Amino acid sequence: MVEGYTQTCVRINLTTGEIKKETLSQDFCKQYIGGYGFVTKILWDECPKGADAFDPRNPFVMAIGPFPGTIVPTSSKYCVGAKSPLTRRIGFAISSGSCGAQMRRAGIDLIILTGKAPEPVFIFFDDDAINIIPCKDTLWGKDIWTVEEEIRNMYGDHRISVMGIGQAGENLAKLACITNDRARQAGRTGLGAVMGSKNVKAMAFRGTKSIKVAKPKEFMEKAKELIQLANGKDTLKYRDLGTPINVMKFNDLGVLPVKNFQTGYWDKADAISGETMDEKWVVKKTGCSQCPIACDHLCATKPDDPDYPNVVSSVDYESIYALGSVCLIDHFPAIIKMVEMCDKYGIDTMTGGTTLGFAIEAYEKGYITKEMLGDNPVYKNGLQWGDYKAVVQLIEDICFRSTPAGDLLADGSRDAAKKLGGDAWKFSCEIKGMGIPGYELKGLTTASIGFAVSLRGACHLRNGSYGYDMKKKFDRKKYDELDKRGQALAGQDAFMAIIDSLVVCKFTRGIYHRGLPEIAEVYEMVTGIPMTGEEIELAGHRIHDLAKCFNIRECQVEGVEPMSEDSLPWRNFHEPNLDGPTKGWYNDEKGFWEGIKQYYLARGWDERGYPKEETLKTRGLDFVIGKI
Amino acid sequence: MIMSMKANNTPKTEKNSSIDTSAIMHKILVVDPARCTGCEICESVCGMVHDDVFNPMNSRIHRVRIEPVINSSISCVSCYDPDCVKACPLSAITKNLETGILEVDQNKCDGCGACMRACSFGAITVHTKNKKAIMCDMCSSTIYGEPQCVEYCPKGAIFIEEIDPNVNEDRLETLRKILERGFPQPPEGEILN
């Protein structure tokens, strides 16, 4: 008897309205764990080769792991996936809040949406009842904060969890995210636009079912220990100043992305630092369901703020660097406002911010003209570095595609650069189309490899590569010890894939002091499915390699060499940092590519990044052989 | 009215040795909204220790979110003259005068929900499975005997308050006094929230 999992998969054909329930086998649950693993397997099996991301046949998948509904710290998480409109490769994103737990209580592990609803709808999973409800006149066109509130009011139940898209998703902005519980986003890879392309505004969950665990007594003792650890020194950073503590740390190291990644240091960084934020702007810290950490630093503008009074939003480091230092904006109330707009209208603050940085530079270099910005008086000086009023307006223009510039930028900097032509692509700072997280890669060699090989586009969460540079395990200026770096990253790939499949929060990755064997024990206590450290590690490698194979398959259809995508922006190789501790640093192209090669080999792939046949066999991916 | 307070993370207050008040005091749970993050762990734990399954629907402590900033949890406050007792058409609920805990006669209760409607604190619900009224029993019915939500709360936000059973006071007033008085601060350097 399996506990934890409900083993229920719901398939909805939106075109016909047909709803089917299937049973997931115990073997499938063990092999792919949940979350990211489930998403990857479904996309490999069911996403037609080379299909456009907005093709109705592109499945939109939502999956949880074995833990939601229990008190495993930070377990109320979900993963969504589809072929990404932003990267045209595997798209997946993870969010927290209350949705994961409510989905489990409603008795569902996996949801697969295909087709396209004939009119805008939202889907209500009310325990066993699943209703597809037209919402053209009620919810469509509204921001997601309002939608969440209205769906709860429709049923008079504040416990209902809602995940959905804002106007940006409706407008198929490739930057679009999915928002739930106001402040939590499945932000990356543009999956909000996939929901929009299917005419699905939101999915709501209400579950009243009980959740058993296989070994309740042992589990409760273990959970108590983990909850205490999750509130101990391992997570102190996230509870204290939160991730914004990085601003000054990174600035001192010269790796804070500044001015659209032109350099790694900013003399005004203090205005947007974690210390300043804590002192002046944080009003309360809140937590997701089942989270002992409570990292959500809610910041509020003052009631008498001349521009943006009484705005409350949840601000973290990744939003601060992207909307702040990348655009040279040091006015914190504007950052609070920008985060609020991104969350409400529904775009990823990270790729959103890097696209804004690109836009300002494109304006400076004459690619974007004043006419394209529209006739709003806020653009009287055009689009200048640090002009927060203009940038705030531009976010709205992007989400609503209301001006030529907004329309252009809504698809991210890579697509925009292509349309602008000339040398615009040289300062589009993304990898595979997705904006680079808050790490200036010219000052971080291991991270430059780790971000480049990330399967969903530039990402710091795929292999924790920056940690090796920051903690001085490797020399962050040189490309040396590349075989060791490759091995370290290859191991981290599996670990992160496990964390994302379980799905638990990366902030609790440090509380399992005995590593994978301990995680496997908790898995077994909850599910009753026997699991060892080696088995779960193998599952992590399996999931990561299958996602890689998905990308290779898409590359082959397009006639693109997969390795050519595991690269860095032009700027990283050719324009050294302008000032600060990493002044003059850049990524050495030869060393970088050697690093990429060593990483491939460490993963059991060949020099072009194709998993070798024996690797696929040992990882239980025989079904891929001959398909790529 | 409020005599003393015990918290899981604070040293016990010195007691006057000549008077032992613990025997006659009633205990209730009060949550510090400044520390509560709305994580719902108390609800999950409550369900588990009473029913061996996780289900916040059958929790006896209830997380309330006052969006977007303030969270708090609330459970039975052991009213002086409880409305639930008066509302029950079957006289199934009694207040244990020694402990202050509300007790439900499992043979009498038919799950009609009259108590639920009468409780001004939303502290009583009807169990979704066995259809009997449930409210906080300070874990007296469990193998633990002590409130487990207090044990598990990661922020140490749930406090056991002692109230004088002989004083007839509206519990809103009691809670107001407790919240105004405030709660002991966590030890220096320990960032709970």
Interface residues (C-beta under 8 A of the other chain):
Chain A: G69 T70 I71 S98 A101 R105 H158 R159 R182 A183 T208 K209 S210 I211 K212 V213 P216 M220 A223 K224 I227 Q228 A230 N231 L236 R239 D240 V283 K284 K285 T286 G287 C288 S289 Q290 C291 P292 I293 A294 D296 L298 V312
Chain B: T37 G38 C39 E40 I41 S44 V45 G47 M48 V49 D51 D52 V53 F54 N55 P56 M57 N58 R65 E67 P68 V69 I70 N71 T128 K129 E151 Y152 P154 K155 I191 L192 N193
